[in-house]
Amino acid sequence: MDAFAEYVTTRSVRLRRTAFLLTGDWASADDLVQTALTKAWLAWRRIEGDPDPYVYRILTNTHASWWRRRWRGEVPTGDLPERAVPDFATGAGEKEALWSAIGELSDRQRAVIVLHYFEGLTMPQCAAALGCSLGTVKTQLARALKRLRVHPEIKLAGVGP
């Protein structure tokens, strides 16, 4: 299991960021990554080739199953904790508007946006990570971008599939 330990060491920061982009909350992101890595560890011997698509699929499927639950298990608070990871977005107002708009997307659309634009996965890699066809990824991305382009609070200059 040295390969798994190396994978966790090299990819945990990126997986945590992806989980945050899916959940919008660092604590939930940590829980999501921990759960996904636990599931990946249990299947590690069966994973052939690059484990990223498999782990991203676990991450997005686990997030989707959590989202379907009625009770989230946490209560929002007005006091935000200090951030352990520096913020990679620049403008606070633009960031809030973008997260608001991304939060209004469906789970599948949000996952495609996160994996393609924030993680830099190609369309085929997104399809493998989400366990769907390339056409589905393209359709979900087009629909998400269409919704984001007409959102009154944000401007997407030059962003497209």
Backbone as JSON Lines, residues from 0, in Angstrom:
{"i":0,"aa":"M","n":[0.8,-1.21,0.0],"ca":[0.0,0.0,0.0],"c":[0.84,1.27,0.0]}
{"i":1,"aa":"D","n":[2.12,1.14,-0.35],"ca":[2.97,2.32,-0.47],"c":[2.48,3.23,-1.6]}
{"i":2,"aa":"A","n":[1.96,2.64,-2.67],"ca":[1.44,3.43,-3.79],"c":[0.25,4.27,-3.34]}
{"i":3,"aa":"F","n":[-0.6,3.71,-2.5],"ca":[-1.75,4.47,-2.01],"c":[-1.28,5.63,-1.12]}
{"i":4,"aa":"A","n":[-0.34,5.38,-0.25],"ca":[0.18,6.45,0.62],"c":[0.81,7.56,-0.21]}
{"i":5,"aa":"E","n":[1.52,7.19,-1.25],"ca":[2.12,8.19,-2.14],"c":[1.04,8.99,-2.86]}
{"i":6,"aa":"Y","n":[0.01,8.28,-3.31],"ca":[-1.1,8.96,-3.98],"c":[-1.76,9.97,-3.06]}
{"i":7,"aa":"V","n":[-2.03,9.57,-1.84],"ca":[-2.67,10.47,-0.88],"c":[-1.78,11.67,-0.6]}
{"i":8,"aa":"T","n":[-0.49,11.44,-0.46],"ca":[0.44,12.53,-0.19],"c":[0.48,13.53,-1.33]}
{"i":9,"aa":"T","n":[0.51,13.03,-2.56],"ca":[0.64,13.94,-3.69],"c":[-0.67,14.57,-4.13]}
{"i":10,"aa":"R","n":[-1.8,13.93,-3.89],"ca":[-3.07,14.41,-4.42],"c":[-4.04,14.98,-3.39]}
{"i":11,"aa":"S","n":[-3.75,14.86,-2.11],"ca":[-4.75,15.24,-1.11],"c":[-5.11,16.72,-1.15]}
{"i":12,"aa":"V","n":[-4.15,17.59,-1.42],"ca":[-4.46,19.03,-1.47],"c":[-5.41,19.31,-2.64]}
{"i":13,"aa":"R","n":[-5.12,18.72,-3.78],"ca":[-5.97,18.92,-4.95],"c":[-7.35,18.3,-4.75]}
{"i":14,"aa":"L","n":[-7.4,17.12,-4.16],"ca":[-8.69,16.48,-3.89],"c":[-9.51,17.32,-2.9]}
{"i":15,"aa":"R","n":[-8.84,17.89,-1.92],"ca":[-9.52,18.72,-0.94],"c":[-10.11,19.97,-1.6]}
{"i":16,"aa":"R","n":[-9.33,20.56,-2.51],"ca":[-9.82,21.73,-3.23],"c":[-11.02,21.37,-4.1]}
{"i":17,"aa":"T","n":[-10.94,20.24,-4.78],"ca":[-12.07,19.79,-5.59],"c":[-13.3,19.56,-4.73]}
{"i":18,"aa":"A","n":[-13.11,18.92,-3.59],"ca":[-14.22,18.67,-2.67],"c":[-14.81,19.99,-2.18]}
{"i":19,"aa":"F","n":[-13.97,20.97,-1.91],"ca":[-14.48,22.28,-1.49],"c":[-15.3,22.91,-2.6]}
{"i":20,"aa":"L","n":[-14.82,22.8,-3.84],"ca":[-15.56,23.37,-4.95],"c":[-16.91,22.69,-5.13]}
{"i":21,"aa":"L","n":[-17.0,21.43,-4.79],"ca":[-18.27,20.71,-4.88],"c":[-19.2,21.06,-3.72]}
{"i":22,"aa":"T","n":[-18.64,21.19,-2.51],"ca":[-19.47,21.39,-1.32],"c":[-19.63,22.84,-0.92]}
{"i":23,"aa":"G","n":[-18.62,23.67,-1.18],"ca":[-18.66,25.06,-0.75],"c":[-18.32,25.25,0.71]}
{"i":24,"aa":"D","n":[-17.8,24.23,1.36],"ca":[-17.51,24.29,2.79],"c":[-16.27,23.44,3.07]}
{"i":25,"aa":"W","n":[-15.28,24.02,3.77],"ca":[-14.03,23.29,4.01],"c":[-14.22,22.08,4.91]}
{"i":26,"aa":"A","n":[-15.07,22.17,5.9],"ca":[-15.27,21.02,6.8],"c":[-15.94,19.87,6.05]}
{"i":27,"aa":"S","n":[-16.94,20.19,5.25],"ca":[-17.58,19.16,4.44],"c":[-16.62,18.6,3.41]}
{"i":28,"aa":"A","n":[-15.77,19.46,2.88],"ca":[-14.76,19.01,1.91],"c":[-13.81,18.01,2.55]}
{"i":29,"aa":"D","n":[-13.37,18.3,3.77],"ca":[-12.48,17.37,4.47],"c":[-13.16,16.02,4.69]}
{"i":30,"aa":"D","n":[-14.42,16.07,5.11],"ca":[-15.18,14.83,5.31],"c":[-15.34,14.06,4.0]}
{"i":31,"aa":"L","n":[-15.62,14.8,2.93],"ca":[-15.82,14.17,1.63],"c":[-14.53,13.51,1.14]}
{"i":32,"aa":"V","n":[-13.4,14.19,1.28],"ca":[-12.12,13.61,0.85],"c":[-11.8,12.38,1.69]}
{"i":33,"aa":"Q","n":[-12.01,12.48,2.99],"ca":[-11.72,11.33,3.87],"c":[-12.57,10.12,3.48]}
{"i":34,"aa":"T","n":[-13.84,10.34,3.23],"ca":[-14.72,9.25,2.83],"c":[-14.3,8.68,1.48]}
{"i":35,"aa":"A","n":[-14.0,9.56,0.53],"ca":[-13.6,9.1,-0.8],"c":[-12.29,8.31,-0.75]}
{"i":36,"aa":"L","n":[-11.33,8.79,0.02],"ca":[-10.05,8.07,0.12],"c":[-10.21,6.73,0.84]}
{"i":37,"aa":"T","n":[-11.11,6.67,1.78],"ca":[-11.39,5.4,2.45],"c":[-11.96,4.39,1.45]}
{"i":38,"aa":"K","n":[-12.91,4.84,0.64],"ca":[-13.49,3.96,-0.37],"c":[-12.44,3.56,-1.41]}
{"i":39,"aa":"A","n":[-11.58,4.51,-1.77],"ca":[-10.52,4.2,-2.75],"c":[-9.53,3.19,-2.17]}
{"i":40,"aa":"W","n":[-9.2,3.34,-0.91],"ca":[-8.25,2.42,-0.28],"c":[-8.8,0.99,-0.28]}
{"i":41,"aa":"L","n":[-10.09,0.86,-0.04],"ca":[-10.7,-0.46,-0.03],"c":[-10.66,-1.12,-1.41]}
{"i":42,"aa":"A","n":[-10.63,-0.31,-2.46],"ca":[-10.62,-0.85,-3.82],"c":[-9.27,-0.69,-4.51]}
{"i":43,"aa":"W","n":[-8.26,-0.24,-3.8],"ca":[-6.99,0.15,-4.39],"c":[-6.35,-0.97,-5.24]}
{"i":44,"aa":"R","n":[-6.43,-2.19,-4.8],"ca":[-5.8,-3.29,-5.53],"c":[-6.47,-3.55,-6.88]}
{"i":45,"aa":"R","n":[-7.72,-3.15,-7.01],"ca":[-8.45,-3.38,-8.26],"c":[-8.3,-2.24,-9.26]}
{"i":46,"aa":"I","n":[-7.78,-1.11,-8.82],"ca":[-7.66,0.05,-9.7],"c":[-6.46,-0.16,-10.63]}
{"i":47,"aa":"E","n":[-6.74,-0.08,-11.92],"ca":[-5.68,-0.24,-12.91],"c":[-5.4,1.1,-13.56]}
{"i":48,"aa":"G","n":[-4.12,1.37,-13.8],"ca":[-3.76,2.62,-14.48],"c":[-3.87,3.81,-13.55]}
{"i":49,"aa":"D","n":[-4.25,4.94,-14.13],"ca":[-4.36,6.19,-13.4],"c":[-5.55,6.14,-12.44]}
{"i":50,"aa":"P","n":[-5.32,6.32,-11.13],"ca":[-6.42,6.24,-10.17],"c":[-7.29,7.5,-10.11]}
{"i":51,"aa":"D","n":[-6.84,8.61,-10.72],"ca":[-7.59,9.86,-10.62],"c":[-9.05,9.75,-11.07]}
{"i":52,"aa":"P","n":[-9.34,9.2,-12.26],"ca":[-10.76,9.12,-12.65],"c":[-11.6,8.32,-11.65]}
{"i":53,"aa":"Y","n":[-11.04,7.27,-11.12],"ca":[-11.76,6.44,-10.15],"c":[-12.04,7.24,-8.87]}
{"i":54,"aa":"V","n":[-11.02,7.94,-8.38],"ca":[-11.17,8.7,-7.14],"c":[-12.11,9.89,-7.34]}
{"i":55,"aa":"Y","n":[-11.99,10.58,-8.49],"ca":[-12.91,11.69,-8.76],"c":[-14.35,11.18,-8.87]}
{"i":56,"aa":"R","n":[-14.53,10.01,-9.43],"ca":[-15.88,9.45,-9.52],"c":[-16.41,9.14,-8.13]}
{"i":57,"aa":"I","n":[-15.58,8.57,-7.26],"ca":[-15.99,8.33,-5.88],"c":[-16.36,9.65,-5.22]}
{"i":58,"aa":"L","n":[-15.53,10.67,-5.43],"ca":[-15.75,11.99,-4.82],"c":[-17.1,12.57,-5.26]}
{"i":59,"aa":"T","n":[-17.35,12.57,-6.56],"ca":[-18.61,13.17,-7.05],"c":[-19.82,12.33,-6.68]}
{"i":60,"aa":"N","n":[-19.69,11.01,-6.73],"ca":[-20.83,10.16,-6.36],"c":[-21.14,10.27,-4.87]}
{"i":61,"aa":"T","n":[-20.11,10.32,-4.05],"ca":[-20.32,10.47,-2.6],"c":[-20.97,11.82,-2.3]}
{"i":62,"aa":"H","n":[-20.5,12.86,-2.97],"ca":[-21.1,14.18,-2.77],"c":[-22.57,14.17,-3.17]}
{"i":63,"aa":"A","n":[-22.87,13.53,-4.3],"ca":[-24.27,13.46,-4.75],"c":[-25.14,12.7,-3.76]}
{"i":64,"aa":"S","n":[-24.6,11.61,-3.2],"ca":[-25.4,10.85,-2.24],"c":[-25.6,11.64,-0.94]}
{"i":65,"aa":"W","n":[-24.61,12.43,-0.56],"ca":[-24.78,13.27,0.62],"c":[-25.82,14.34,0.37]}
{"i":66,"aa":"W","n":[-25.82,14.88,-0.84],"ca":[-26.74,15.97,-1.16],"c":[-28.19,15.5,-1.12]}
{"i":67,"aa":"R","n":[-28.41,14.23,-1.42],"ca":[-29.77,13.69,-1.43],"c":[-30.33,13.51,-0.02]}
{"i":68,"aa":"R","n":[-29.46,13.47,0.95],"ca":[-29.95,13.31,2.34],"c":[-30.71,14.56,2.76]}
{"i":69,"aa":"R","n":[-31.72,14.36,3.57],"ca":[-32.5,15.51,4.02],"c":[-31.76,16.33,5.08]}
{"i":70,"aa":"W","n":[-31.12,15.66,5.98],"ca":[-30.44,16.35,7.06],"c":[-28.96,16.37,6.77]}
{"i":71,"aa":"R","n":[-28.34,17.52,6.81],"ca":[-26.93,17.65,6.47],"c":[-26.01,17.33,7.65]}
{"i":72,"aa":"G","n":[-26.53,17.31,8.87],"ca":[-25.72,16.95,10.02],"c":[-24.94,18.11,10.61]}
{"i":73,"aa":"E","n":[-25.03,19.28,9.98],"ca":[-24.33,20.44,10.48],"c":[-25.26,21.64,10.49]}
{"i":74,"aa":"V","n":[-24.97,22.57,11.36],"ca":[-25.77,23.78,11.46],"c":[-24.87,24.95,11.05]}
{"i":75,"aa":"P","n":[-25.31,25.8,10.13],"ca":[-24.49,26.94,9.72],"c":[-24.22,27.88,10.88]}
{"i":76,"aa":"T","n":[-23.1,28.55,10.82],"ca":[-22.73,29.5,11.86],"c":[-22.3,30.8,11.22]}
{"i":77,"aa":"G","n":[-22.42,31.87,11.95],"ca":[-22.02,33.18,11.45],"c":[-20.53,33.42,11.58]}
{"i":78,"aa":"D","n":[-19.86,32.68,12.48],"ca":[-18.42,32.86,12.69],"c":[-17.65,31.87,11.83]}
{"i":79,"aa":"L","n":[-16.93,32.4,10.85],"ca":[-16.16,31.54,9.97],"c":[-14.79,31.26,10.58]}
{"i":80,"aa":"P","n":[-14.31,30.02,10.49],"ca":[-12.98,29.71,11.0],"c":[-11.91,30.27,10.06]}
{"i":81,"aa":"E","n":[-10.69,30.35,10.57],"ca":[-9.59,30.78,9.72],"c":[-9.38,29.74,8.63]}
{"i":82,"aa":"R","n":[-8.98,30.19,7.47],"ca":[-8.74,29.28,6.36],"c":[-7.33,28.7,6.48]}
{"i":83,"aa":"A","n":[-7.26,27.37,6.36],"ca":[-5.98,26.69,6.42],"c":[-5.25,26.76,5.08]}
{"i":84,"aa":"V","n":[-6.0,26.92,4.01],"ca":[-5.42,26.97,2.67],"c":[-5.69,28.35,2.11]}
{"i":85,"aa":"P","n":[-4.68,28.98,1.5],"ca":[-4.92,30.31,0.94],"c":[-5.97,30.28,-0.16]}
{"i":86,"aa":"D","n":[-6.73,31.33,-0.23],"ca":[-7.79,31.43,-1.22],"c":[-7.2,31.69,-2.59]}
{"i":87,"aa":"F","n":[-7.66,30.98,-3.62],"ca":[-7.1,31.14,-4.94],"c":[-7.93,32.08,-5.82]}
{"i":88,"aa":"A","n":[-9.04,32.58,-5.32],"ca":[-9.85,33.54,-6.07],"c":[-9.38,34.95,-5.74]}
{"i":89,"aa":"T","n":[-9.58,35.86,-6.65],"ca":[-9.05,37.2,-6.43],"c":[-10.08,38.14,-5.8]}
{"i":90,"aa":"G","n":[-11.08,38.54,-6.53],"ca":[-12.03,39.52,-6.02],"c":[-13.1,38.9,-5.14]}
{"i":91,"aa":"A","n":[-13.3,39.48,-3.97],"ca":[-14.28,38.92,-3.04],"c":[-15.7,39.01,-3.59]}
{"i":92,"aa":"G","n":[-16.04,40.13,-4.18],"ca":[-17.38,40.29,-4.73],"c":[-17.63,39.37,-5.91]}
{"i":93,"aa":"E","n":[-16.63,39.28,-6.79],"ca":[-16.75,38.37,-7.93],"c":[-16.84,36.93,-7.47]}
{"i":94,"aa":"K","n":[-16.05,36.6,-6.45],"ca":[-16.04,35.24,-5.91],"c":[-17.41,34.88,-5.34]}
{"i":95,"aa":"E","n":[-17.99,35.77,-4.56],"ca":[-19.31,35.52,-3.97],"c":[-20.36,35.33,-5.06]}
{"i":96,"aa":"A","n":[-20.32,36.17,-6.08],"ca":[-21.3,36.07,-7.16],"c":[-21.12,34.75,-7.92]}
{"i":97,"aa":"L","n":[-19.86,34.39,-8.17],"ca":[-19.59,33.14,-8.9],"c":[-20.06,31.94,-8.09]}
{"i":98,"aa":"W","n":[-19.76,31.91,-6.78],"ca":[-20.18,30.77,-5.95],"c":[-21.69,30.71,-5.83]}
{"i":99,"aa":"S","n":[-22.32,31.86,-5.77],"ca":[-23.78,31.89,-5.73],"c":[-24.35,31.27,-7.0]}
{"i":100,"aa":"A","n":[-23.79,31.66,-8.14],"ca":[-24.27,31.14,-9.42],"c":[-23.96,29.65,-9.57]}
{"i":101,"aa":"I","n":[-22.76,29.22,-9.2],"ca":[-22.39,27.81,-9.29],"c":[-23.26,26.98,-8.34]}
{"i":102,"aa":"G","n":[-23.59,27.53,-7.19],"ca":[-24.43,26.83,-6.24],"c":[-25.84,26.59,-6.75]}
{"i":103,"aa":"E","n":[-26.29,27.37,-7.72],"ca":[-27.62,27.21,-8.3],"c":[-27.66,26.14,-9.38]}
{"i":104,"aa":"L","n":[-26.49,25.66,-9.82],"ca":[-26.44,24.62,-10.85],"c":[-26.83,23.27,-10.26]}
{"i":105,"aa":"S","n":[-27.21,22.35,-11.12],"ca":[-27.49,20.99,-10.65],"c":[-26.18,20.34,-10.21]}
{"i":106,"aa":"D","n":[-26.28,19.26,-9.46],"ca":[-25.08,18.57,-8.99],"c":[-24.19,18.14,-10.15]}
{"i":107,"aa":"R","n":[-24.77,17.59,-11.19],"ca":[-23.99,17.1,-12.33],"c":[-23.32,18.26,-13.07]}
{"i":108,"aa":"Q","n":[-24.05,19.37,-13.26],"ca":[-23.48,20.53,-13.92],"c":[-22.34,21.13,-13.1]}
{"i":109,"aa":"R","n":[-22.54,21.2,-11.79],"ca":[-21.49,21.73,-10.91],"c":[-20.26,20.83,-10.96]}
{"i":110,"aa":"A","n":[-20.46,19.52,-10.95],"ca":[-19.33,18.59,-11.01],"c":[-18.54,18.76,-12.3]}
{"i":111,"aa":"V","n":[-19.24,18.92,-13.43],"ca":[-18.55,19.09,-14.7],"c":[-17.76,20.4,-14.7]}
{"i":112,"aa":"I","n":[-18.35,21.48,-14.21],"ca":[-17.65,22.77,-14.14],"c":[-16.39,22.65,-13.27]}
{"i":113,"aa":"V","n":[-16.54,22.05,-12.11],"ca":[-15.41,21.91,-11.18],"c":[-14.29,21.06,-11.79]}
{"i":114,"aa":"L","n":[-14.67,19.9,-12.32],"ca":[-13.65,19.0,-12.86],"c":[-12.98,19.57,-14.1]}
{"i":115,"aa":"H","n":[-13.73,20.22,-14.97],"ca":[-13.16,20.71,-16.22],"c":[-12.38,22.01,-16.02]}
{"i":116,"aa":"Y","n":[-12.99,23.0,-15.38],"ca":[-12.35,24.3,-15.29],"c":[-11.43,24.47,-14.09]}
{"i":117,"aa":"F","n":[-11.79,23.9,-12.95],"ca":[-10.96,24.09,-11.77],"c":[-9.89,23.02,-11.64]}
{"i":118,"aa":"E","n":[-10.19,21.8,-12.06],"ca":[-9.21,20.71,-11.99],"c":[-8.45,20.51,-13.29]}
{"i":119,"aa":"G","n":[-8.93,21.1,-14.37],"ca":[-8.24,21.01,-15.64],"c":[-8.36,19.66,-16.34]}
{"i":120,"aa":"L","n":[-9.37,18.88,-16.0],"ca":[-9.57,17.6,-16.66],"c":[-10.13,17.83,-18.06]}
{"i":121,"aa":"T","n":[-9.73,16.97,-18.99],"ca":[-10.29,17.04,-20.34],"c":[-11.71,16.51,-20.29]}
{"i":122,"aa":"M","n":[-12.43,16.7,-21.38],"ca":[-13.81,16.2,-21.43],"c":[-13.86,14.68,-21.26]}
{"i":123,"aa":"P","n":[-13.0,13.91,-21.95],"ca":[-13.03,12.46,-21.72],"c":[-12.67,12.07,-20.29]}
{"i":124,"aa":"Q","n":[-11.76,12.81,-19.66],"ca":[-11.42,12.52,-18.26],"c":[-12.6,12.83,-17.35]}
{"i":125,"aa":"C","n":[-13.32,13.9,-17.64],"ca":[-14.53,14.22,-16.86],"c":[-15.55,13.1,-17.0]}
{"i":126,"aa":"A","n":[-15.72,12.62,-18.23],"ca":[-16.69,11.54,-18.46],"c":[-16.3,10.3,-17.68]}
{"i":127,"aa":"A","n":[-15.0,9.98,-17.68],"ca":[-14.54,8.81,-16.92],"c":[-14.75,9.02,-15.43]}
{"i":128,"aa":"A","n":[-14.45,10.23,-14.94],"ca":[-14.59,10.5,-13.51],"c":[-16.05,10.46,-13.06]}
{"i":129,"aa":"L","n":[-16.94,10.9,-13.93],"ca":[-18.36,10.95,-13.58],"c":[-19.11,9.69,-13.97]}
{"i":130,"aa":"G","n":[-18.46,8.82,-14.73],"ca":[-19.12,7.57,-15.13],"c":[-20.25,7.79,-16.11]}
{"i":131,"aa":"C","n":[-20.05,8.71,-17.04],"ca":[-21.08,8.98,-18.04],"c":[-20.42,9.13,-19.4]}
{"i":132,"aa":"S","n":[-21.21,9.35,-20.42],"ca":[-20.66,9.48,-21.77],"c":[-20.08,10.86,-21.99]}
{"i":133,"aa":"L","n":[-19.25,10.95,-23.01],"ca":[-18.66,12.23,-23.39],"c":[-19.75,13.21,-23.8]}
{"i":134,"aa":"G","n":[-20.77,12.72,-24.47],"ca":[-21.89,13.57,-24.87],"c":[-22.62,14.17,-23.69]}
{"i":135,"aa":"T","n":[-22.76,13.38,-22.63],"ca":[-23.43,13.87,-21.43],"c":[-22.61,14.99,-20.79]}
{"i":136,"aa":"V","n":[-21.28,14.81,-20.76],"ca":[-20.41,15.85,-20.2],"c":[-20.54,17.13,-21.01]}
{"i":137,"aa":"K","n":[-20.51,17.02,-22.33],"ca":[-20.62,18.2,-23.19],"c":[-21.97,18.88,-23.01]}
{"i":138,"aa":"T","n":[-23.03,18.11,-22.91],"ca":[-24.36,18.67,-22.71],"c":[-24.46,19.38,-21.37]}
{"i":139,"aa":"Q","n":[-23.99,18.73,-20.31],"ca":[-24.07,19.33,-18.98],"c":[-23.22,20.6,-18.9]}
{"i":140,"aa":"L","n":[-22.04,20.58,-19.54],"ca":[-21.18,21.76,-19.55],"c":[-21.84,22.9,-20.32]}
{"i":141,"aa":"A","n":[-22.41,22.6,-21.46],"ca":[-23.09,23.64,-22.25],"c":[-24.26,24.24,-21.48]}
{"i":142,"aa":"R","n":[-25.04,23.4,-20.85],"ca":[-26.18,23.9,-20.07],"c":[-25.72,24.74,-18.88]}
{"i":143,"aa":"A","n":[-24.66,24.28,-18.22],"ca":[-24.13,25.03,-17.06],"c":[-23.62,26.39,-17.51]}
{"i":144,"aa":"L","n":[-22.84,26.43,-18.58],"ca":[-22.31,27.7,-19.06],"c":[-23.41,28.63,-19.53]}
{"i":145,"aa":"K","n":[-24.45,28.07,-20.15],"ca":[-25.58,28.88,-20.59],"c":[-26.24,29.55,-19.38]}
{"i":146,"aa":"R","n":[-26.42,28.78,-18.31],"ca":[-27.03,29.34,-17.09],"c":[-26.12,30.38,-16.44]}
{"i":147,"aa":"L","n":[-24.81,30.12,-16.45],"ca":[-23.88,31.06,-15.84],"c":[-23.76,32.35,-16.66]}
{"i":148,"aa":"R","n":[-23.83,32.23,-17.98],"ca":[-23.71,33.42,-18.84],"c":[-24.87,34.39,-18.64]}
{"i":149,"aa":"V","n":[-26.05,33.87,-18.36],"ca":[-27.2,34.76,-18.21],"c":[-27.44,35.15,-16.75]}
{"i":150,"aa":"H","n":[-26.61,34.64,-15.85],"ca":[-26.78,34.99,-14.44],"c":[-26.52,36.49,-14.29]}
{"i":151,"aa":"P","n":[-27.4,37.21,-13.62],"ca":[-27.29,38.67,-13.56],"c":[-26.08,39.19,-12.79]}
{"i":152,"aa":"E","n":[-25.49,38.39,-11.93],"ca":[-24.42,38.9,-11.08],"c":[-23.01,38.6,-11.58]}
{"i":153,"aa":"I","n":[-22.88,37.78,-12.63],"ca":[-21.53,37.43,-13.07],"c":[-21.36,37.66,-14.56]}
{"i":154,"aa":"K","n":[-20.1,37.8,-14.95],"ca":[-19.73,37.94,-16.36],"c":[-18.7,36.87,-16.67]}
{"i":155,"aa":"L","n":[-18.97,36.03,-17.67],"ca":[-18.04,34.99,-18.1],"c":[-17.47,35.39,-19.45]}
{"i":156,"aa":"A","n":[-16.41,36.15,-19.44],"ca":[-15.81,36.6,-20.7],"c":[-14.92,35.51,-21.26]}
{"i":157,"aa":"G","n":[-15.23,35.06,-22.45],"ca":[-14.37,34.11,-23.14],"c":[-14.35,32.7,-22.59]}
{"i":158,"aa":"V","n":[-15.31,32.33,-21.75],"ca":[-15.34,30.97,-21.19],"c":[-16.31,30.15,-22.03]}
{"i":159,"aa":"G","n":[-15.86,29.0,-22.45],"ca":[-16.72,28.12,-23.23],"c":[-16.09,26.76,-23.41]}
{"i":160,"aa":"P","n":[-16.86,25.83,-23.92],"ca":[-16.33,24.47,-24.11],"c":[-15.28,24.39,-25.19]}
